[in-house]
Amino acid sequence: MTDTRKIAITVNGSTYERRVETRLTLGDFLRHELRLTGTHLGCEHGVCGACTVIVDGEPVRSCLMFAVQAAGRPIRTVEGLAQGDVLHPLQRAFMAHHGLQCGFCTPGFLMLVVSVLEREPDIEVDALVDILSSNLCRCTGYQNIIKAVLAAAAEMRGATA
C-alpha cells in the first residue's frame, strides 16, 4: 500500500490542495498535478539545475524535494515571473541577449538568477558566474546567459545595461 498525505501548497500565489504519495517529488507535483510544465526535469539527480524553483525565497532543485516537504511554503516557478503580459526583466534580457537556444535549461537559470538578484542585486560578476556554473547548459556556451543576467541585474537596479 502506498503512503499518501493531503497537502496544501502555495505556488505563484495560488494555494492548491491535493492528496499525494509521500514519495512524489516537487518537480513531478508541479508538472503532473498542477500542469505547470515550465519546470523542466532533466537529470533528476540535482545536478543539471533545469528543475530549479524558488521555495521560501531560496533556489531549490525540485527533483530533490518531496511535495510533502514543500507543503505550507511559498513556491515560485517560471510561470510566476511575468506579470500578465509583461515579462520579468530577466526573461526580456534572455531574449534580447540570446541567452537561450533549445530552452530546456532556461527556466532553471531564470529561477536561480531571480532568487540571487532579489537577495543580492549588486552581486559581483565573478560571484554571479560562479553561481551560474551550478546549472548546466549544453547549447549556449554560457556567454550570452552571462550577458543577459548582467543586463537584467542592471535593469533591476534601475541602471542602464
Secondary structure, DSSP 8 states (H G I E B T S, - for coil): ---EEEEEEEETTEEEEEEEETT-BHHHIIIIIS--TTS--SSSSSSS-TTEEEETTEEEETTSSBHHHHTTSEEE-GGGTSBTTB--HHHHHHHHTT--SS-SSHHHHHHHHHHHHHH-TT--HHHHHHHHTTS--SSS-SHHHHHHHHHHHHHHHT---
